[in-house]
Amino acid sequence: MMDKAAKSAIIAKFARKDGDTGSPEVQVALLTARIKDLTEHLRSNPKDHSTRRGLLALVANRKSLLTYLAREDHDKYIALTDALEIRRK
């Protein structure tokens, strides 16, 4: 689970301007943090299938946001995937 300070730090790092919490960059960064946490949880709890289902939903949501960002602003897409160490297609 992500604490408030970590979430605020991610938002501050990827926000386009002050108070920005909804841009695709911020959403992808927050989803990536949650995905990493859930991945670690599933490594120690391999039979937790409900969490695995939620993780797959998060990955699908992140993929659609990345597809949108790649289509709208490819340079930001490249920078974001490099910063978050996400594989590109």
C-alpha positions in Angstrom: 0.0 0.0 0.0 1.3 3.4 -1.0 1.4 6.0 1.7 0.4 9.7 1.2 4.0 11.0 1.1 5.0 8.5 -1.7 1.9 9.4 -3.7 2.6 13.1 -3.3 6.2 12.6 -4.4 5.1 10.8 -7.6 2.5 13.4 -8.4 5.0 16.2 -7.9 7.6 14.5 -10.1 5.3 13.8 -13.1 2.7 16.7 -12.9 2.5 19.1 -15.8 1.8 22.0 -13.4 0.9 22.5 -9.7 -2.3 20.7 -8.7 -2.2 18.3 -11.7 -3.4 14.9 -10.6 -5.2 13.7 -13.7 -2.7 14.0 -16.6 -1.9 10.7 -18.3 1.7 11.0 -17.1 0.7 11.2 -13.4 -1.9 8.4 -13.8 0.6 6.1 -15.4 3.2 6.8 -12.7 0.7 6.1 -9.9 -0.5 2.9 -11.6 3.1 1.7 -12.1 3.8 2.2 -8.4 0.6 0.2 -7.5 1.6 -2.5 -10.0 5.0 -2.9 -8.5 3.5 -3.2 -5.0 1.0 -5.8 -6.1 3.7 -7.7 -8.0 5.8 -8.0 -4.8 2.7 -9.1 -2.9 1.9 -11.8 -5.4 5.5 -13.1 -5.3 4.9 -14.0 -1.6 1.2 -14.9 -2.0 1.0 -16.9 -5.3 -2.5 -18.2 -4.6 -4.1 -14.7 -4.1 -6.1 -14.8 -7.3 -8.4 -11.9 -6.6 -5.3 -9.6 -6.3 -4.0 -11.1 -9.5 -7.2 -10.2 -11.3 -6.9 -6.6 -9.9 -3.3 -6.4 -11.1 -4.3 -7.5 -14.6 -7.0 -4.7 -14.6 -4.4 -2.1 -13.5 -2.0 -3.3 -16.3 -4.7 -3.0 -18.9 -5.6 0.5 -17.7 -2.0 1.6 -17.8 -1.6 0.1 -21.3 -4.6 2.1 -22.6 -3.2 5.3 -21.0 0.2 4.7 -22.6 -1.4 4.0 -26.0 -3.2 7.4 -25.7 0.0 9.2 -24.7 2.0 7.6 -27.5 -0.7 8.7 -30.0 -1.0 12.3 -28.6 2.5 13.2 -27.6 5.1 10.6 -28.6 8.1 12.5 -27.0 6.4 12.5 -23.6 5.6 8.8 -24.0 9.2 8.0 -24.7 10.4 10.1 -21.7 7.8 8.6 -19.4 8.6 5.0 -20.3 12.3 5.7 -19.8 11.7 7.3 -16.4 9.5 4.5 -15.2 11.5 1.7 -16.9 8.4 0.4 -18.8 9.0 -1.7 -21.9 7.7 -0.2 -25.1 6.0 -2.1 -27.8 
